[in-house]
Amino acid sequence: MTCGKWAQGTRVEVRLRAILAIPADLLARMPQWIASSFVFRALEQPGYLFRQFETLRRLRVSFVSRTRVYLDYNATAPLHPAAREAMCAAFDLCGNASSVHAEGQAARAVIEAARAEVAAFAGVAPKNVVFTSGGTEALNLALTPSIETPDEKRPFDLLVASAGEHPAVLAGHRFAAGQLELASLTPRGVLNIEALGATLARARAARHRIMVALQAGNNETGVIQPVAAAAEMIHAAGGFLVCDAVQAAGRIECDIGSLGADAIVLSAHKFGGPKGVGAVCFRSDSYHIKEALLRGGGQERGLRAGTENVAGIAGMAAALCAANVRLPEEAAALSAWRDELEADISRVAPDAVFFGAGAERLPNTTCFALPRIEAHVLLIALDTEGIAVSSGSACSSGKVKRSHVLSAMGVEPDVARGAIRVSLGWNSRREDCISFVEALERMVRRIRARRDKSAA
């Protein structure tokens, strides 16, 4: 059976027999909303079960093995079934989307349908969505001095970025080193609005053209930044705002209108889409980037050359739609589990320090440290117990190093070295949080007992 070609069946009694044959462990590993939807639709829709059963069999690995607990969604989320299905269908299309024949136009239709879905999420016109290979490329494309707007053709003179931005912003922009200025964070990890205002006032007095990069939610601490408030100040100073919404998409409302941004950046694999695809969404088609990052065949309105990743783009749109539909209920559940998790961690380790806890945060994220226990020690210990978490950003070639975000928050180095990030997502269960706390308690007791013995 090839991907996207499903066997057909219509007899109810056969469907019922097949439902009863579904392995109990498979249903147990599925999130409840998927399991119930699967069974009910199988009864109601002729052929549904036979179309989906093979998919579910293949998804045994996607529903992360319950012999391990995956709590690193801010690094990447497991592929959502909706994305997998859309990608399988796209893989059967052989045409190049730039070709004029029927096969090429079929591929083009998939891309444009996906573009419309992403545009609807972002609150922009479809023509203002540019697909890229991920969030990093999208930020490299958008953070350039060469963007022209209808009322200003001069290059930007200054890029202002918060000190807690992702390395794709701090190192991936196309401004000269002397044109970058960092805006400070408060001890809670929130942008210092007063400091930003002072920077904008100085730049405006010098008649500088200003671009600001500000993330919607921090990838390490989960702290939600005051993007809308900053946008008002930036636009009053004649500036241009690029918002990194990579961690926020699918977790909080972050359309371009509510954020007030001029461009937002998305990355599919953070919300259940495939790795290797992202997008930058511009508020207006009147913005013109004079110097494209990738030059060649002229795809994506000349802003991103290269044959489009049809399957990846289709998977991104499908995952984004699935995340957006379930956003309110999922956000409420994840936030409650996160709060319970922090309470349990405090019970196990009363001296635990939670970063950004006094600020509004993404509902799925907690970042904490246990004094005198370094992150790499705890990460390895938890991994041996079947728990996957991280020490912060996953974009540092697997290295565990001191967080620039925590440094910007003024966290003492000895404390920052112990930072652990736990992040939940669409396939998480409350039981995962319980398993994490149980493993953490065992590990903390073991590590501290060994150190106390050595010190004796």
C-alpha positions as CSV (number, residue, x, y, z in Angstrom):
1,M,0.0,0.0,0.0
2,T,1.5,3.4,-1.0
3,C,1.2,6.4,1.2
4,G,-2.1,8.2,0.5
5,K,-3.8,5.2,-1.1
6,W,-6.2,3.7,1.4
7,A,-8.2,0.5,1.2
8,Q,-11.9,1.1,1.0
9,G,-14.6,-0.6,3.1
10,T,-18.2,0.1,3.7
11,R,-19.8,-2.7,5.8
12,V,-20.6,-1.6,9.4
13,E,-20.1,-5.1,10.9
14,V,-16.6,-5.3,9.4
15,R,-15.8,-1.8,10.8
16,L,-17.0,-2.9,14.2
17,R,-14.8,-6.1,14.1
18,A,-11.9,-4.0,13.2
19,I,-12.5,-1.5,15.9
20,L,-12.5,-4.3,18.5
21,A,-9.2,-5.5,17.0
22,I,-7.4,-2.2,17.7
23,P,-4.7,-2.9,20.2
24,A,-5.6,-1.5,23.6
25,D,-2.0,-0.2,24.0
26,L,-2.4,1.8,20.8
27,L,-5.6,3.5,22.0
28,A,-4.0,4.0,25.4
29,R,-1.0,5.8,23.9
30,M,-3.3,8.1,21.8
31,P,-4.4,11.4,23.3
32,Q,-8.1,11.0,24.3
33,W,-9.4,13.4,21.7
34,I,-7.8,11.4,18.9
35,A,-8.9,8.0,20.2
36,S,-12.5,9.0,20.7
37,S,-12.7,10.8,17.3
38,F,-11.3,7.7,15.7
39,V,-13.9,5.3,17.1
40,F,-16.9,7.6,16.6
41,R,-16.0,8.5,13.0
42,A,-15.4,4.8,12.2
43,L,-19.0,4.1,13.2
44,E,-20.4,7.1,11.4
45,Q,-18.5,7.3,8.1
46,P,-18.3,4.4,5.6
47,G,-14.7,3.7,4.7
48,Y,-13.2,5.9,7.4
49,L,-11.7,3.1,9.5
50,F,-10.0,1.4,6.6
51,R,-8.5,4.7,5.5
52,Q,-7.2,5.5,8.9
53,F,-6.2,2.2,10.5
54,E,-3.0,1.9,8.4
55,T,-2.2,5.5,9.4
56,L,-2.6,4.7,13.0
57,R,-0.4,1.6,12.7
58,R,2.3,3.7,11.2
59,L,1.8,6.3,14.0
60,R,2.8,3.9,16.8
61,V,6.1,5.6,16.9
62,S,4.7,9.1,16.5
63,F,2.6,8.7,19.6
64,V,5.8,8.9,21.6
65,S,6.6,5.6,23.3
66,R,5.1,5.5,26.7
67,T,8.2,3.7,27.9
68,R,9.7,7.2,27.6
69,V,8.3,10.6,28.4
70,Y,8.8,13.4,25.9
71,L,8.7,16.9,27.5
72,D,10.8,18.9,25.0
73,Y,8.1,20.5,22.7
74,N,9.9,23.8,22.6
75,A,12.7,22.0,20.8
76,T,10.4,20.2,18.4
77,A,7.0,18.6,18.6
78,P,6.1,15.1,17.4
79,L,4.5,15.1,13.9
80,H,0.8,15.6,14.2
81,P,-1.4,13.0,12.4
82,A,-3.0,15.8,10.3
83,A,0.4,16.9,9.1
84,R,1.4,13.3,8.3
85,E,-1.8,12.7,6.3
86,A,-1.3,15.9,4.3
87,M,2.3,15.1,3.6
88,C,1.5,11.6,2.5
89,A,-1.0,12.9,0.0
90,A,1.5,15.5,-1.2
91,F,4.3,12.9,-1.6
92,D,2.2,11.3,-4.3
93,L,2.3,14.4,-6.4
94,C,5.2,14.2,-8.9
95,G,5.1,17.6,-10.5
96,N,7.3,20.7,-9.9
97,A,5.0,23.5,-8.7
98,S,6.7,25.9,-11.3
99,S,5.7,23.7,-14.2
100,V,2.7,24.6,-16.4
101,H,1.5,21.1,-17.0
102,A,-1.3,19.4,-15.0
103,E,1.2,17.6,-12.7
104,G,2.9,20.9,-11.9
105,Q,-0.3,22.7,-11.3
106,A,-1.6,20.0,-8.9
107,A,1.5,20.7,-6.8
108,R,1.0,24.4,-7.1
109,A,-2.6,24.0,-5.9
110,V,-1.4,22.3,-2.7
111,I,1.1,25.1,-2.0
112,E,-1.5,27.8,-2.6
113,A,-4.1,26.1,-0.4
114,A,-1.5,25.8,2.3
115,R,-0.6,29.5,1.8
116,A,-4.2,30.5,2.3
117,E,-4.4,28.5,5.5
118,V,-1.2,30.0,7.0
119,A,-2.4,33.5,5.9
120,A,-5.7,33.0,7.6
121,F,-3.9,32.1,10.8
122,A,-1.6,35.1,10.6
123,G,-4.3,37.5,9.5
124,V,-2.6,38.6,6.3
125,A,-3.3,38.2,2.6
126,P,-2.1,34.9,1.1
127,K,0.3,36.8,-1.3
128,N,2.1,38.1,1.8
129,V,3.2,34.7,3.0
130,V,6.7,33.6,2.0
131,F,7.6,29.9,2.7
132,T,11.1,29.2,3.8
133,S,13.1,26.2,5.2
134,G,12.3,27.2,8.8
135,G,12.2,30.0,11.3
136,T,16.0,30.7,11.1
137,E,15.9,31.3,7.4
138,A,12.7,33.4,7.7
139,L,14.4,35.6,10.3
140,N,17.5,35.9,8.1
141,L,15.2,37.0,5.3
142,A,13.2,39.5,7.2
143,L,15.9,41.1,9.3
144,T,17.6,43.1,6.6
145,P,18.3,46.8,6.2
146,S,17.0,46.7,2.7
147,I,13.2,46.6,3.2
148,E,11.5,49.5,1.5
149,T,8.0,50.7,2.5
150,P,5.7,53.1,0.6
151,D,6.8,56.1,2.7
152,E,10.4,55.2,3.2
153,K,13.0,53.9,0.7
154,R,16.2,54.5,2.8
155,P,17.9,51.4,4.3
156,F,17.4,50.9,8.0
157,D,20.1,52.4,10.2
158,L,19.6,50.4,13.3
159,L,18.3,47.0,14.5
160,V,17.1,46.9,18.1
161,A,16.5,43.4,19.5
162,S,15.7,42.3,23.0
163,A,18.6,40.7,24.9
164,G,16.6,37.4,25.2
165,E,16.0,36.9,21.4
166,H,16.8,33.6,19.8
167,P,20.3,33.2,18.3
168,A,18.6,33.3,14.8
169,V,17.9,36.9,15.5
170,L,21.0,37.9,17.4
171,A,23.4,36.2,14.9
172,G,21.2,35.8,11.8
173,H,20.3,39.4,10.9
174,R,21.9,41.1,7.9
175,F,22.8,44.4,9.7
176,A,26.4,45.4,10.3
177,A,27.7,44.6,13.8
178,G,27.7,48.3,14.8
179,Q,24.0,48.6,13.8
180,L,22.7,46.2,16.4
181,E,21.6,47.4,19.8
182,L,20.2,45.2,22.5
183,A,17.2,46.2,24.7
184,S,17.4,44.9,28.2
185,L,15.1,42.5,30.1
186,T,13.7,42.8,33.5
187,P,14.5,40.2,36.2
188,R,11.3,38.4,35.2
189,G,12.5,38.1,31.6
190,V,10.1,40.7,30.2
191,L,11.3,43.4,27.7
192,N,12.2,46.7,29.5
193,I,9.7,48.9,27.8
194,E,11.2,52.1,29.3
195,A,14.6,51.2,28.0
196,L,13.1,50.5,24.5
197,G,11.4,53.8,24.6
198,A,14.6,55.6,25.4
199,T,16.4,53.8,22.5
200,L,13.6,54.7,20.1
201,A,13.7,58.4,21.2
202,R,17.5,58.6,20.6
203,A,17.2,57.0,17.2
204,R,14.4,59.2,16.1
205,A,16.3,62.3,17.3
206,A,19.2,61.2,15.1
207,R,16.8,60.7,12.2
208,H,17.7,57.0,12.1
209,R,15.4,54.5,10.5
210,I,14.7,51.7,13.0
211,M,13.8,48.0,12.8
212,V,12.9,46.1,16.0
213,A,13.0,42.3,16.5
214,L,10.9,41.0,19.4
215,Q,9.8,37.5,20.1
216,A,6.2,36.8,21.1
217,G,7.2,34.1,23.6
218,N,10.7,33.2,24.8
219,N,11.9,29.7,23.8
220,E,13.7,29.1,27.1
221,T,11.5,30.6,29.9
222,G,8.2,30.8,28.0
223,V,7.8,34.5,29.0
224,I,5.4,36.3,26.8
225,Q,6.6,39.7,25.6
226,P,4.5,42.9,25.4
227,V,4.6,42.9,21.6
228,A,1.5,45.0,21.1
229,A,2.6,47.7,23.5
230,A,6.0,47.8,22.0
231,A,4.5,48.0,18.5
232,E,2.7,51.2,19.3
233,M,5.9,52.8,20.5
234,I,7.9,51.5,17.5
235,H,5.3,52.8,14.9
236,A,5.1,56.1,16.7
237,A,8.8,56.4,16.1
238,G,8.5,55.5,12.5
239,G,9.9,52.0,13.0
240,F,9.3,48.5,11.6
241,L,8.6,45.5,13.9
242,V,9.5,41.9,13.1
243,C,8.0,39.4,15.6
244,D,9.5,36.0,16.1
245,A,6.3,34.0,16.8
246,V,8.0,30.6,16.4
247,Q,7.3,29.5,20.0
248,A,3.9,31.2,20.3
249,A,2.1,29.9,17.2
250,G,-0.5,27.3,18.2
251,R,0.0,28.1,21.9
252,I,-1.4,31.7,22.2
253,E,-3.2,34.0,19.9
254,C,-0.6,35.6,17.7
255,D,-2.0,37.0,14.5
256,I,-0.4,40.0,13.0
257,G,-3.3,42.3,14.0
258,S,-3.3,41.5,17.7
259,L,0.5,41.7,17.8
260,G,0.7,44.9,15.9
261,A,3.8,43.6,14.0
262,D,4.8,44.4,10.4
263,A,6.0,40.8,9.9
264,I,5.8,37.6,11.9
265,V,7.9,34.4,11.6
266,L,6.7,30.8,12.0
267,S,8.3,27.4,12.1
268,A,6.3,24.3,11.4
269,H,8.0,21.7,13.7
270,K,7.2,23.7,16.8
271,F,3.5,23.1,16.5
272,G,3.4,19.5,15.1
273,G,4.5,20.2,11.5
274,P,7.6,18.7,9.8
275,K,11.1,20.0,10.3
276,G,12.6,22.1,7.6
277,V,9.7,24.4,6.7
278,G,8.7,27.8,8.0
279,A,7.3,31.1,6.8
280,V,7.5,34.9,7.2
281,C,4.1,36.7,7.0
282,F,4.2,40.4,6.0
283,R,1.4,42.8,7.0
284,S,1.4,44.4,3.5
285,D,2.4,43.6,0.0
286,S,3.8,47.1,-0.3
287,Y,6.9,46.1,1.6
288,H,9.8,45.4,-0.8
289,I,13.0,43.5,0.1
290,K,15.7,44.8,-2.3
291,E,18.2,42.0,-1.5
292,A,16.7,38.5,-1.3
293,L,18.5,36.0,0.9
294,L,18.4,33.2,-1.7
295,R,18.5,34.2,-5.4
296,G,17.8,31.9,-8.3
297,G,14.6,30.8,-10.0
298,G,12.3,33.5,-8.6
299,Q,10.0,31.3,-6.5
300,E,8.0,32.9,-3.6
301,R,7.6,36.2,-5.5
302,G,11.4,36.4,-5.9
303,L,12.0,36.5,-2.2
304,R,13.0,32.8,-1.7
305,A,14.5,31.0,-4.7
306,G,14.5,27.2,-4.8
307,T,11.9,24.5,-5.7
308,E,9.2,24.6,-3.0
309,N,9.0,21.8,-0.4
310,V,5.4,20.8,-1.3
311,A,5.0,18.1,1.3
312,G,6.6,20.2,4.0
313,I,4.4,23.2,3.2
314,A,1.2,21.0,3.2
315,G,2.2,19.5,6.5
316,M,2.9,22.9,8.0
317,A,-0.6,24.2,7.1
318,A,-2.3,21.1,8.3
319,A,-0.5,21.1,11.7
320,L,-1.2,24.8,12.1
321,C,-4.9,24.4,11.5
322,A,-5.1,21.5,13.9
323,A,-3.2,23.5,16.6
324,N,-5.4,26.6,16.1
325,V,-8.7,24.7,16.3
326,R,-7.8,23.2,19.6
327,L,-5.9,26.2,21.0
328,P,-8.3,27.3,23.8
329,E,-8.9,23.9,25.4
330,E,-5.3,22.7,24.9
331,A,-3.8,25.9,26.3
332,A,-6.1,25.6,29.4
333,A,-5.1,22.0,30.0
334,L,-1.4,22.6,29.5
335,S,-1.4,25.6,31.7
336,A,-3.1,23.7,34.5
337,W,-0.6,20.8,34.2
338,R,2.3,23.2,34.1
339,D,1.2,24.8,37.3
340,E,0.7,21.4,39.0
341,L,4.1,20.4,37.8
342,E,5.7,23.4,39.4
343,A,3.9,22.8,42.6
344,D,5.2,19.2,42.7
345,I,8.7,20.3,41.8
346,S,8.6,22.7,44.7
347,R,7.5,19.9,47.0
348,V,10.3,17.6,45.8
349,A,12.9,20.4,45.9
350,P,11.8,23.4,48.0
351,D,14.8,25.4,47.0
352,A,13.9,25.2,43.2
353,V,14.1,28.5,41.4
354,F,11.5,29.1,38.6
355,F,12.5,31.6,35.9
356,G,9.9,34.0,34.7
357,A,7.3,32.7,37.1
358,G,6.2,36.3,37.9
359,A,5.4,37.1,34.3
360,E,2.8,35.9,31.9
361,R,4.1,32.8,30.2
362,L,3.3,30.4,27.4
363,P,1.0,27.8,28.8
364,N,3.2,24.8,28.1
365,T,6.6,26.0,29.4
366,T,8.4,26.0,32.7
367,C,12.1,26.6,33.3
368,F,13.7,26.0,36.7
369,A,17.0,25.2,38.4
370,L,17.9,23.2,41.5
371,P,20.8,24.8,43.4
372,R,24.0,22.9,43.4
373,I,22.9,20.5,40.6
374,E,24.2,21.4,37.2
375,A,21.9,20.9,34.2
376,H,24.0,18.4,32.3
377,V,24.1,16.1,35.3
378,L,20.3,16.2,35.7
379,L,19.7,15.9,31.9
380,I,21.7,12.7,31.6
381,A,20.2,11.3,34.8
382,L,16.7,12.0,33.6
383,D,17.4,10.6,30.2
384,T,18.5,7.3,31.7
385,E,15.1,7.3,33.5
386,G,13.3,7.7,30.2
387,I,12.6,11.4,30.5
388,A,13.4,13.8,27.6
389,V,13.8,17.5,28.7
390,S,16.4,20.1,27.8
391,S,18.5,22.8,29.3
392,G,17.2,25.6,27.1
393,S,17.5,26.3,23.4
394,A,18.0,23.2,21.2
395,C,19.8,25.2,18.6
396,S,23.4,24.9,20.0
397,S,24.6,21.7,18.4
398,G,23.6,19.6,21.4
399,K,25.8,21.6,23.8
400,V,24.7,22.5,27.3
401,K,26.0,26.0,28.0
402,R,25.0,29.0,30.0
403,S,21.9,30.7,28.8
404,H,22.2,34.2,27.4
405,V,18.5,34.7,28.3
406,L,19.1,34.0,32.0
407,S,22.2,36.2,31.9
408,A,20.1,39.0,30.5
409,M,17.6,38.5,33.4
410,G,20.5,38.9,35.9
411,V,20.4,35.3,37.1
412,E,23.5,34.3,39.0
413,P,25.8,32.1,37.0
414,D,25.8,29.3,39.6
415,V,22.0,29.2,39.4
416,A,21.8,29.6,35.6
417,R,24.0,26.5,35.1
418,G,21.3,24.3,36.6
419,A,18.5,25.5,34.3
420,I,16.1,22.8,33.0
421,R,13.3,23.5,30.6
422,V,10.2,21.3,30.5
423,S,7.8,22.0,27.7
424,L,4.5,20.2,26.9
425,G,2.5,19.9,23.7
426,W,-0.3,18.4,21.7
427,N,0.5,14.8,22.6
428,S,1.3,15.3,26.3
429,R,-0.7,13.8,29.1
430,R,-1.0,14.7,32.8
431,E,0.6,11.3,33.5
432,D,3.8,12.6,31.8
433,C,4.2,15.3,34.3
434,I,3.6,12.9,37.2
435,S,6.3,10.6,35.7
436,F,8.7,13.5,35.4
437,V,8.3,14.5,39.1
438,E,8.7,10.9,40.3
439,A,11.9,10.6,38.2
440,L,13.1,14.0,39.4
441,E,12.6,13.1,43.0
442,R,14.6,9.9,42.6
443,M,17.4,11.7,40.7
444,V,17.6,14.6,43.2
445,R,17.7,12.2,46.2
446,R,20.4,10.1,44.5
447,I,22.6,13.0,43.3
448,R,22.5,14.9,46.6
449,A,23.1,11.7,48.6
450,R,26.2,11.0,46.5
451,R,27.5,14.5,47.0
452,D,26.8,14.5,50.7
453,K,28.7,11.3,51.0
454,S,31.7,12.7,49.1
455,A,31.7,15.8,51.3
456,A,31.6,13.7,54.5
